[in-house]
Structures are given as structure tokens and as C-alpha cells.
């Protein structure tokens, strides 16, 4: 049996901890069943954002007539765009693989890792099939995979998940998307901008249901203008005939008594490709955790304490599989904390305050902190203000639609900020810094000099007065 100081399962953000261990002179084993680099590089944020930027460029050209510029697009090499992105991602993954294989401090084991006992893992598949590894410390960072819901007829139907959709070189004529979250939003934008007819079926009343209600409502309205959108519907049956996929969706009530409304008529939609974008499930079921003391929650995510320790001694977990925030920047943040806690002198809890998110769709969406619906449900006192892009000089010049919405407590502490519109993912960063590194109050934004007439003025003005009490709507605060 091969023995190591640290064993890491998964080669996404877990590699950051592996590298710290190597720098501390420890022996490190990395187990990976797929291409190196994890979900983000291979099946997630990197390929999707590379593809989406192409869509943004095309959208800019198509809007040129708004600015009295006559521009036409003569040709789109769709397959070439996808192939180029796929090749770039594969090259990056191979570069990580070569780096690990040439390292004297790391040893790479390619195959699926399954626990034999608390800190012993057996490799199945690949060149290292049957190899057993034991380590003093184990880090589980094995990620998630697309969730496939139980829909009648789906098993007999050809369908895409985000993994296949990101490598699809033949553009669909009509894409039906089941799911209303960020994956549906981003891939709908990509294919739709290039001319695919897109139909989105989502159970919740709005698309992007994890966003602030006002943002989600505005986003859903914009998507309803661009595409065919059936929110409040659940896909119940799928069939395929001669290359045409047909989906039956029934009205769905979301709430305490969630369920299909049997007395309402279903909607039937057809297309030549079906994309299932119904969230992610953790890869815990592949690890044989029954052989360990590592507990999982009701959804299958690994339970960790505030330091990222699991319920088993010297076994840690981070990233998507730990289920806190399924975001790459959160996994990177957790990796820094895990490295500190595993190799440092004292334990520090992971600070999840001011964890931002962004959706790279059109319109772009970003947010940080509390959602208004959650503050209302918790009975919190708060005040809110909204400022529209088009009321700033730069926003007007851009013909920008959208708004910045701010939530504060009655002492002026920033509780949350939610943005829909151009460059939302960049604009929210100022608020993240204020919440993390500043005083965390509106004064941080108000007192900073903002370049005129640049886009961040929309953030400055959202923070600069006109606040309305959220709990009664009557009081204004400067």
C-alpha cells in the first residue's frame, strides 16, 4: 500500500491545498477520474464564459443600429467557436496533468477513488486500477455532476446536460431547456444569440429563483421577450420521434404545498435538442463513504463543521461536494481556509460573509449578501433603494437597461446589493470590498470618489439616499 501525508480526491480547488502541502515538504497523492482541473475548467465556468463572450460580441453587433451604425454579420462559424473553446480547455487540463506528473512532491492517480476505510482509498479504473492509498490526512474535493430529474420517458430520450451542451458543435434549430437557474439562463443566452429558438421550462414562478425577487422578476420579463418561457411549469413527460423531442410540462405550484396542478392543462413543446439544466448533485455516492465516519446531509452533500472538518478524524472536505456555495470562487476561498486549518497552528472558521455570485447571461446579473425576500421572511428591519442604469450618463450612452438595488439596516450597514444590467459582475465587486474590507456601511461607497461619467456611478447613486423602509414603506432615509 502506498502511504502519503495528504490524499486529495478531485483536482479542482483541492489542488490548491495539495500545493500548500507540497510546499510544506509533505508527500501528496491526487486522485482524479477525469481531466485535470475539476468542473470549473472542464465542464463549467471556463468553457461557458469563453463561449458566452462570443455571444456578447454578436449581440453588440446586432444592437449597432440603435447607435445609427449599419453592421451586418455575414457568417458565424459556430462549430469552430465551440471546437476552439474545447481545445483550449483540453490544453489547460493537460498542462495541469503534465505539471503534476513532473512534480517530485505530487503523485497523480488516475481513476475513481473509493474509500476502503477512514483514510484508505482504492482506485478503480484507469492505469492505477486496484491501487490502494493511505494518508494521514484526506481532503475530499470531488465536486458535483448535473442532476437528472425523474421525468417519464427521459431514459429513452437523447438529451444534453451542461457537460454535452458546452461541446455541441452542431447548432440546434430549437432547444428546449428544462430548468430555470443560472445554467439555463447562460446556455439559453449562448444558443439563442446565435439564432437557436429557445424554450425554457422552470418550476419556480421566476427564472433565477436564487436571486433577489426584483432582479429575478426583471430577468424573467427580459427572457420572456427573447425566448419562449414557461415558468411555474414542471416537465412531466418526454418522448422522441424521428429526431424531434417533445416535452409535456404541467402547471406547478411552488410553496409549502409544492406540486403539480392536476386540474390545469399541460403545455407541450417540441425541439430538436433537449437540455436538462436542473441543478447539480454531489459525487458522494461514488466514494463509498459507508466505509468511513463521513456523514452526508439529506441532499447527499458532505457535512462539515465551520473549519471544513468532516465527521471523521483527519478527513476534510471543500468545494461543491460540501454544498455551501456551488461557486468556484467559494471553493477557492475554502481551499485557502482548509490549507490554513490543516497546516496552521490554530483553526479559523470559514468566513462566508459577502460571498458574491454572478450570472453571465443577457442581461447580466450579480449579487452579494441578503435577499429582500429573506429579510422580509425573517422580520428584519431594513431599508432599500434602487437606481436605474439609464439615469446615469454612461448608462444613457450605452442604452443600458437595468438597476442596482441596495439593502441596508437602519444604521446604514450594507446587508445586500443586487444588480441586473451590463457589467453587473464587475460593478458588484465594489460592494463586496466595502462589506469585507471597509466599514461595511453606505459611507464606504458614498465617500469614495467615483469617476464621472463611468458606469460605477450607478452603484454610487444607489447608495446615496432615497432609502425606503422595507417593512412599512413610509420612512425615507438620506
RARARA-V666784 format. One record per helix or strand. SS is the DSSP state (helix for helix, strand for strand). FROM is the first residue (numbers start at 0). LEN is the number of residues. If there is no record, write none. Layout:
BEGIN
SS|FROM|LEN, SS|FROM|LEN
END
This chain:
BEGIN
strand|1|8, helix|13|10, strand|27|5, helix|37|6, helix|44|18, helix|63|4, helix|77|25, strand|105|5, strand|111|6, strand|119|5, strand|131|9, strand|143|3, strand|151|1, helix|153|3, strand|159|1, helix|161|4, strand|173|5, helix|181|12, strand|196|6, helix|212|14, strand|227|4, strand|232|9, strand|243|10, strand|258|2, strand|266|5, strand|272|4, strand|279|3, helix|282|4, helix|288|3, strand|295|1, strand|301|1, strand|308|1, strand|314|3, helix|318|4, helix|327|16, strand|356|3, strand|364|5, helix|371|6, strand|382|6, helix|388|3, helix|392|5, strand|402|6, strand|412|8, helix|423|14, strand|440|1, helix|441|6, helix|456|6, strand|466|3, strand|475|2
END
